[in-house]
Amino acid sequence: MGFYILLVLLIVVDLFLPKHPVFPWEGYPSFYGAYVFVACVGLVLAAKYILRKMVKRKENYYD
Amino acid sequence: MIRSLPPAAILIIGAFLIPFLKGRLKSAYLLLLPGIAFITVVSIPEGIHWTVGFLNYDLIFGRVDRLSRLFGYMFTIVSFIGTLYALHLKNEDGQHVAAFLATGGALGATFAGDLLSFFVFLEMTTIGSTYLIWARGTEASYTAGMRYLLVHLFGGLCLLVGIVIHVHQTGSIEFGVIGLNGLASYLILIGFGINGAFPVLHAWLPDAYPEATITGTVFLAALTTKAAVYALARAFPGTEELIWIGAAMTAFPIFYAVIENDLRRVLSYSIINQVGFMVVGIGIGTPLALNGAVAHAFNNVLFKALLFMTMGAVMHQTGKSTATDLGGLYKTMPLTTLFCIIGAISISGVPFTNGFVSKSMILGASAHEGMAILSFVLLFASAGVLHHAGIKVPYFTFFSHDSGIRTKEPPLNMILAMGIAAFLCVFIGIFPGPLYSILPFPVDFVPYTGAHVLDQLQLVSFSVLAFCLLILSGIYPSEMRATNLDTDWFYRKGAKVFYRLADRLLGVKGDASVPHVVGTDREGIRGSEDRKVSS
């Protein structure tokens, strides 16, 4: 529960904190949180459904 | 008297006295060697020292400037921590000697002012490292060590040929900025690249490191790749190709890390990812980027050694290192759990840890150069680090499903070594000033601004959120016993095909299997004594 409060807090603080974005998208509200969430889900899905399909072999494959 | 020997020589020559000492005297001596080497690194003035004539050239064993001194600090500190961690090994003089040879090699390469002695010292690191892999005494470690040696001999050969051509062209053996400009420089870059685990040339690292001894892996993780980072910072700063090589290094290993079951192999993939950040910094080549790259190397050695030490402590106590076999250990190993979490939040770059104060320099430098795609890749890679090294390693080891293993904390020396590394991770995170003051260029960078901290906290929290949701929904890939193919497939399968062909064509009786029977896993057996599995 505390964790979800922290998430909400981070999003709220983000709205009011003055930023000095180098790239325009860094100024969007909660850009970092959103990008990272999508990236992590994409990472796990790609690793599980694409990479594992390609490279997984039996544990004693090389023996 | 201390100043009479270069730091590398203190470790290398000092190592040969180890077998003649016993008991407490030996323990004291083991810790004294890196101590003396550290004091030497602190006290030598900047400039050129220890010059020896060789044929028509001058070999320089002590080129001391801000860059080499920083790596000197790093290697001597990790030598002390790693030796303390291995202090309980009573009848393993070979491992102590090999560790000092490997560390001495890295120190020698760091302070070498000429390419020839640099090359010799780098090869010494390879030899010491190979012994630390073989010392595990298993069949897997024997074959992995052999592959490690062959790959590094090939890399050494590329490097040597490159150096010979370079010396022939320039008439000088000075080890300075080379830059990418022709065959010699490409060969030298490939030599460095094999040591630095560049993409495609990287497979030796996750292949060999998890097979090394528990205490040896701590040294391996700190030495070879960081010596390569030093060499790249020395010879190829601002080489644009390195930006993209580094970016690829930050990104691709995290996919492997997500599906890998052996947690020491997960950490090995994460070494490549971390070195990638440094390579990017060197490729950008601005003072901020170079500062960030070497500061990150320094910090990385601390938290990566800490993570390997905590996994080693688990392995020492339980004989296991795979996610499928572990879980729930926080109940009986609370201190180790705490140290692992400190290592994990440091590598994730959580504010008030050392990872935060150095990685933000590299990210800042890439943004300053206006490289949008690079920024996206590095941000993705930062989130990925958190996912595997930051959450997966502590989660599957100490929490997750209860494996039923009941054990106890590792020996005191291991706890102390982990404690020192953990302390330094947090100390540098809170007080980055001392680290910033020893970087190669003057530092004009404030890590703790509101925006930096908030962005990083969002990055961490939402990555954790993604992990939790994926675990709860059952989408996160389940732990599986498996071999995941990597680029080592080409030479591991290739060698077998070659043997079969040679057999067929020439009648040579080739056998790619292990030529002799090696002992059983000494460490696994030793660890299992302490283990009680409740049913």
Interface residues (C-beta under 8 A of the other chain):
Chain A: F3 L6 L7 L10 V13 D14 L17 P18 K19 H20 V22 F23 E26 S30 Y32 G33 A34 Y35 V36 F37 A39 C40 V41 L43 V44 L45 A46 A47 K48 L51 R52 M54 V55 K56 R57 K58 E59 N60 Y61 Y62
Chain B: I254 F255 Y256 V258 I259 A367 H368 G370 A372 S375 F376 L379 F380 A383 G384 H387 G450 A451 L454 D455 Q456 L457 Q458 L459 S461 F462 S463 V464 L465 A466 F467 C468 L470 I475 Y476 P477 M480 R481 A482 T483 N484 L485 D486 R492
